[in-house]
Amino acid sequence: MNYTRLAEAGDNMSKLARVLFITAPIGSGHIRAAQAISKAVHEQSPQADTFIANIFDFINPAIGGAILKVYLKVLEYLPQAYGMAYGWGNSNKLALLGREYISRYMAGKMRNFIDKYSPSVIVCTHATPAGMVAQLIKQQRLNVPSFAAVTDFTVHRLWIYPELDYYFVANSDIQRVLSCCGVSEKQSQAVGIPVDAAFTSNQDRSSILRTLNLNENQKIILIMGGGAGVFPLENIALACDEIDTELQLVVVAGKNTVMYKKLLDLKPKFRHSLTVLGFVDNIHELMTVSDVLISKPGGMTSAEALCKGLPMIIYKPIPGQEAANTKYLLEHNAALAVESISQVKTVLTNLLIKRPELLRNLRNNALLIGKPNAADIIARHILAPFTHK
């Protein structure tokens, strides 16, 4: 890594790091990545100052809310259209020109915030703020060391800006893509996706089971579809309930209060134990005690499951980054993918009853490709000029 600008930042701040994380609330994974790195920074340097901002802080809240609602509706009702837009934006010159204008517009609004906080380092965990920071650097309106932490097992062209100092990515394949787009191999490192330390520590499974009132002698199926709850949780849970072996179902409905109430109403009809949860902050505990996760293949959720050695069944990945994440997990035999509710029952029956050795293999493979130390490595790089004087 080229530490020239980083060293200058360290000199100017007298060994006190002020780290500004800029992210976006488009899915919870980008924010969780920033939180994981921030936590690691404080563990390594308690005197460091950190702040997590998101791009909606720089625009009218009503506009930000509308953008998020449209995004979720497109994912729910028009996934193929989203996939087409994703592919178009990854290669079309007009799309790349459009991102330039958007970044330029947003960057001006972000600049005042950066001036007020006066960071010594900036870390972006979403493509949009990465473009905004790159735009300010290009305009010579920002001379702060800048990092990007990519939160999927693939990278979209809208993430890539040679103006940024350094990229932390999930794997070497992403490094090669970056290199083809003007980001040299010296400007990136394959460290993994940064997850919270809670997903990397050994936890007392028996104690968690008692707290959650779960039976340690029965398999546990964890079903969740992201913080916004955009996922057919009800149908998947009902399919799991048809499996002819003793098991327990834990369903996380997230912020989807309608689905949460619907599942509670259905609970008396389930023959297997059903635990229904809303938005929770103990996913690490749920992953610790579970035997299988049925979910969307978001980069952060997938990385967390890998660190826990939790096999995944991926249901109908959306074209785009979800499809790319699925491809990566399948290639490493750390997950299985299904395209229908009926397949959920078939695959689970195979794993739990007919061929349990496959479940063990999935668990072992997940642990092999998990990167539990990513947040620590990133924090160490960020803090290097402030700790090595």
Residue pairs with C-beta under 8 A, 6 or more apart in sequence:
1 165
1 166
1 186
1 187
1 189
1 381
2 165
2 186
2 187
3 384
3 385
5 143
5 144
5 145
5 165
6 121
6 145
6 165
6 384
6 385
7 385
9 120
9 121
9 144
9 145
9 385
10 17
10 120
10 385
10 386
10 389
11 385
12 120
13 120
13 386
15 386
15 387
15 389
16 47
16 48
16 49
16 120
16 386
17 41
17 45
17 48
17 49
17 120
17 121
17 382
17 383
17 386
18 48
18 49
18 50
18 117
18 118
18 119
18 120
18 121
19 38
19 41
19 48
19 49
19 50
19 51
19 119
19 120
19 121
19 122
19 123
19 382
20 50
20 51
20 53
20 114
20 117
20 119
20 121
20 122
20 123
21 34
21 37
21 38
21 50
21 51
21 52
21 53
21 122
21 123
21 124
21 125
22 53
22 54
22 55
22 110
22 122
22 123
22 124
22 125
22 126
22 129
22 132
22 133
23 30
23 31
23 33
23 34
23 52
23 53
23 54
23 55
23 124
23 125
23 126
23 129
24 30
24 54
24 55
24 56
24 126
24 128
24 129
25 31
25 54
25 56
25 64
25 68
26 68
26 71
26 126
27 226
27 227
27 228
27 298
28 226
28 227
28 300
29 151
29 298
29 299
29 300
29 301
30 125
30 126
30 151
30 300
31 52
31 54
31 125
32 195
32 196
32 300
33 125
33 149
33 151
33 193
33 194
33 195
33 300
34 52
34 123
34 125
34 149
35 52
35 196
36 194
36 195
36 196
36 197
36 375
37 123
37 125
37 149
37 194
37 375
37 378
37 379
37 382
38 50
38 52
39 196
39 197
39 375
40 194
40 197
40 375
40 376
40 378
40 379
41 48
41 50
41 379
41 382
41 383
42 48
42 50
43 197
43 376
43 379
44 376
44 379
44 380
44 383
44 387
45 383
45 386
45 387
48 383
48 386
51 117
51 119
53 113
53 117
54 129
55 64
55 106
55 110
55 126
55 128
55 129
55 132
56 64
56 65
56 67
56 68
57 113
58 106
58 109
58 110
58 113
59 106
59 109
72 228
72 230
74 81
74 82
75 82
75 230
75 318
76 230
79 316
79 318
79 319
80 319
82 318
82 319
82 320
83 318
83 319
83 320
83 323
84 319
86 156
86 319
86 320
86 321
87 319
87 320
88 95
89 95
89 99
89 156
89 157
89 158
90 156
90 157
90 158
91 157
95 157
95 158
96 157
96 158
99 131
99 158
100 135
102 128
102 131
103 128
103 131
103 132
103 134
103 135
104 135
106 128
106 131
106 132
107 132
107 133
107 135
107 136
107 139
107 141
110 129
110 132
110 133
110 136
111 136
111 141
111 142
114 122
114 136
114 142
114 144
119 144
120 144
120 145
120 386
121 144
121 145
121 146
121 147
121 382
122 133
122 144
122 145
122 146
122 147
123 146
123 147
123 148
123 149
123 378
123 382
124 130
124 133
124 146
124 147
124 148
124 149
124 164
125 148
125 149
125 151
126 151
127 156
127 158
127 159
128 158
130 148
130 159
130 161
130 164
131 158
131 161
133 142
133 146
133 161
133 163
133 164
134 146
134 161
134 163
134 164
136 142
137 143
137 146
137 163
137 164
138 163
145 165
146 163
146 164
146 165
146 166
147 164
147 165
147 166
147 167
147 168
147 378
147 381
147 382
148 159
148 161
148 164
148 166
148 167
148 168
149 167
149 168
149 193
149 194
149 378
150 159
150 167
150 168
150 169
150 170
150 174
150 193
151 193
151 299
151 300
152 170
152 193
152 299
152 321
152 324
152 325
153 170
153 171
153 174
153 193
153 299
153 302
153 324
153 325
153 328
153 329
154 173
154 174
154 321
154 324
154 325
154 328
155 169
155 174
155 177
155 178
156 321
157 181
160 177
160 178
160 181
160 182
160 183
161 183
162 181
162 182
162 183
162 187
164 183
164 187
165 187
166 187
166 188
166 189
166 381
167 175
167 178
167 183
167 187
167 188
167 189
168 188
168 189
168 191
168 194
168 374
168 377
168 378
168 381
169 175
169 178
169 188
169 189
169 190
169 191
170 190
170 192
170 193
170 299
170 303
170 328
170 371
171 190
171 192
171 328
172 190
174 188
174 190
175 185
175 188
175 189
175 190
178 187
178 188
179 185
179 188
189 377
189 381
191 371
191 373
191 374
191 377
191 378
192 303
192 370
192 371
192 372
192 373
192 374
192 377
193 299
193 300
193 302
193 303
193 371
193 374
194 374
194 375
194 378
195 300
195 303
195 304
195 307
195 372
195 374
195 375
196 284
196 304
196 375
197 375
198 284
199 284
199 287
199 304
199 307
199 308
199 372
200 307
200 372
200 373
203 284
203 285
203 288
205 216
205 288
205 289
206 216
208 285
208 288
208 289
209 215
209 216
209 289
211 285
212 250
212 275
212 285
212 286
212 289
213 275
214 220
214 248
214 250
214 273
214 275
214 289
215 248
215 273
218 246
218 247
218 248
218 273
219 245
219 246
219 247
219 248
219 291
219 292
219 352
220 247
220 248
220 249
220 250
220 289
220 290
220 291
220 292
221 240
221 247
221 248
221 249
221 250
221 290
221 291
221 292
221 294
221 348
222 250
222 252
222 286
222 287
222 290
222 292
222 293
222 294
222 295
222 310
223 233
223 236
223 237
223 240
223 249
223 250
223 251
223 252
223 293
223 294
223 295
224 231
224 233
224 251
224 252
224 254
224 283
224 293
224 294
224 295
224 301
225 231
225 232
225 233
225 252
225 254
225 295
225 296
226 254
226 295
226 296
226 298
226 301
227 254
227 255
227 279
228 254
228 255
228 256
229 253
229 254
229 255
229 256
229 259
229 260
230 256
230 296
231 295
231 296
231 315
232 315
232 341
233 251
233 253
233 256
233 259
233 263
234 259
234 262
234 263
234 266
235 341
236 294
236 315
236 341
236 344
237 249
237 251
237 263
237 266
237 270
237 274
238 266
239 341
239 342
239 344
239 345
240 247
240 249
240 272
240 294
240 344
240 345
240 348
241 249
241 270
241 271
241 272
241 274
242 345
243 272
243 345
243 348
243 349
243 352
243 353
244 349
244 353
245 349
245 352
245 353
246 272
247 272
247 273
247 352
248 272
248 273
248 274
248 275
249 270
249 272
249 273
249 274
249 275
250 275
250 277
250 286
250 290
251 263
251 274
251 275
251 276
251 277
252 277
252 278
252 280
252 283
252 286
253 259
253 260
253 263
253 276
253 277
253 278
253 279
254 278
254 279
255 278
255 279
257 278
260 276
260 278
263 274
263 276
264 276
266 274
267 274
267 276
280 286
283 304
284 304
284 308
287 293
287 304
287 305
287 308
287 310
288 308
290 310
291 310
291 311
291 352
291 359
292 310
292 311
292 312
292 313
292 348
292 351
292 352
292 359
293 305
293 310
293 311
293 312
293 313
294 312
294 313
294 315
294 344
295 301
295 305
295 312
295 313
295 314
295 315
296 314
296 315
296 317
296 318
296 322
297 312
297 314
297 317
297 322
297 325
297 326
297 329
297 335
298 322
298 325
299 321
299 325
302 312
302 325
302 329
302 335
303 370
303 371
303 374
305 311
305 312
305 366
306 334
306 366
306 367
306 369
306 370
306 371
307 370
307 371
307 372
308 366
308 370
309 363
309 364
309 366
309 367
309 370
310 363
310 366
311 334
311 335
311 336
311 351
311 359
311 362
311 363
311 366
312 329
312 334
312 335
312 336
312 362
312 366
313 335
313 336
313 337
313 338
313 344
313 347
313 348
314 326
314 329
314 335
314 336
314 337
314 338
315 337
315 338
315 344
316 338
316 339
316 340
317 323
317 325
317 326
317 337
326 335
326 337
329 335
330 336
330 337
332 365
332 368
332 369
333 361
333 362
333 365
334 362
334 365
334 366
334 368
334 369
335 362
335 366
336 347
336 351
336 362
338 344
338 346
338 347
350 358
351 358
351 359
351 362
352 359
